[in-house]
Amino acid sequence: VNNIGTAYGADAVLRIQPDLLRAPDVSFFRWHKLPGRRWPRERVPTLVPCLAIEVISESNTGPEMARKM
């Protein structure tokens, strides 16, 4: 097992750009992106994950998925 980072679920809302928020189903962060290996105290931190996963379900529409990508 490698302890290279941590993952968060859809409750981890991220500010990717000043006016762009995202809440991926899963987001992974290498430790170097999280000072002190802790989630920032801001309600919506400005962070870009190393990996973001969005699970597609049958109820997702084409335009909805295009917007998320």
GIZINOR-V33790 format. One record per backbone hydrogen bond with DSSP energy under -1.0 kcal/mol. NH is the residue of the N-H (numbers start at 0). CO is the residue of the C=O. E is the energy in kcal/mol with one decimal. If there is no record, write none. Layout:
BEGIN
nh->NH co->CO e->E
nh->NH co->CO e->E
END
This chain:
BEGIN
nh->3 co->1 e->-1.2
nh->5 co->28 e->-2.5
nh->7 co->26 e->-2.5
nh->11 co->8 e->-2.0
nh->12 co->10 e->-1.2
nh->13 co->21 e->-3.6
nh->14 co->44 e->-3.0
nh->15 co->19 e->-2.2
nh->16 co->19 e->-1.4
nh->19 co->16 e->-1.9
nh->21 co->13 e->-2.6
nh->25 co->52 e->-1.9
nh->26 co->7 e->-2.2
nh->27 co->50 e->-2.9
nh->28 co->5 e->-2.9
nh->30 co->3 e->-2.0
nh->32 co->29 e->-2.0
nh->33 co->30 e->-1.9
nh->36 co->33 e->-2.7
nh->37 co->34 e->-1.2
nh->46 co->44 e->-1.2
nh->49 co->27 e->-2.1
nh->50 co->27 e->-1.4
nh->52 co->25 e->-3.1
nh->59 co->56 e->-1.6
nh->64 co->60 e->-2.2
nh->65 co->61 e->-2.3
nh->66 co->62 e->-2.1
nh->67 co->63 e->-1.8
nh->68 co->64 e->-1.9
END
